[in-house]
Amino acid sequence: MTTKKETLNFRVPAEFKRRLVEEANKQRRSLTNYLETTLMEVWEKQETDSAKPDEKRRPRKVSK
């Protein structure tokens, strides 16, 4: 396990923080752990999605 040596501070609206804390509590996580795990999941999903071949869409027919 890596040790944490960096600090990140940023300002958010009160409602945004309230919701973050609420979601972290639902999962019984600290706010920091909730943010870390959620972002890691998002990044992993983005990497997985970008590795998939693009789905080709058929053009829609335009009715006249």
N, C-alpha and C positions, 0 to 999 in steps of 0.2 A: 504494500500500500504506500502511496506517495504521501509525503507530508505537505501540508498547505502552507505556502509562504507568501501568497499574494492576497491583497485586500482589494475589493471592488466596492465602491460607493456610488450610488446614483439616486436621484430623486424621482419619485413616482407620485401620482395622485393618491390621496388617502383611500379612495374606493379600490384602486388597484392593489394596494398593499393589504387592505382588509381581505380581499378575495384570495390573494396569495397565502396569507396566514390561515384563512379558513380551509383552503385546499390542503395545505401542509398538515394541518391538524387532522383532517379527515383521514389522511394516510399515516398519521402518527409519525411524522417526520419533522425535523427542524426546517425552518424556512430555507436555510442554506442548502440542506440536503434535498429538499423538494425542488428548488431551482436547478441544482446540478443534475439531478436524475431526469427531470423533465426536459432540460435542454439536450442532454445526451441522447435521450430517446428521439427527440426531434431531429438531431443531426444524423443519427443512425438511419432513421427513416428517409431522410433526404439523400443520403449516400446510396441506400438501397434503391430508391426510386430513380436516381440518376443513372444507376447501373443497368436498369431495365431498358430494352430497346423501345424506341418511340412507337406508340400505336398509331398506325396510319388510319385516318378517318376518311370515309367516303364523302365526297362533296354532297351537300344537301341539294335536292331538286327544288328548283324555284318554280312555283306554279305561276302561270301567266293568266 
